[in-house]
Amino acid sequence: MNYCHLGCDSILCYVQNGLVVDAIDVIVVNDIIVNGNATFTGNSTVTLHIDSSLKTSNCIILEDGSNIIVVVDNVTTAVNGTVLVSYSTECPQIIHKVDMYASVDECKYGTPKLTPTEDNGIARLELLFLPTNDPCGDGENQQSETSNSNVIAIAIGVTSAVVVVAIAFILVALFVPAVRKKIFPFKRDT
């Protein structure tokens, strides 16, 4: 697999006169600003992490099966509204060619979601962290804990019933003479 890292030593990287990538996978490692179009052809994949972005003054063109992958991992703070991709609103939407792979603690940070927005002629894909529908400590963990609690309750109930029956048997055997004679035939009543 051919790939390259697209970045520079400074925080922002500027690419003049557009960018054309053909049949190679690109990992964006900084904030890349392209003056012109950013064109990806030949099944190229552009990988962005949450600390990088791809911004153009014109269009991001994803041709021939090319796509963008947003990787959300190593989250230390969840910043809502982080702009990962921006381009002119005069260009075709690209959200349908963007996939996201996330491995974050959703209880701590929320559920990551890519949201398209537009403002002043600029289309953006922003990363949002939405509150999770399953609060921490609930859901699957709670179901597992409930199942364990049910098993313990049933075990205690069965054990209690066996103990009650055993005590009742012992009491009957000791205090009812007819039963005592059948259980202990060698013992004489005095």
Helices and strands as residue ranges (DSSP letters): E 3-6, E 12-15, E 19-22, E 25-28, E 31-34, E 38-41, E 45-49, E 53-56, E 60-62, E 67-72, E 82-88, G 95-97, E 98-102, H 106-109, E 111-119, E 122-130, H 140-175, H 177-183
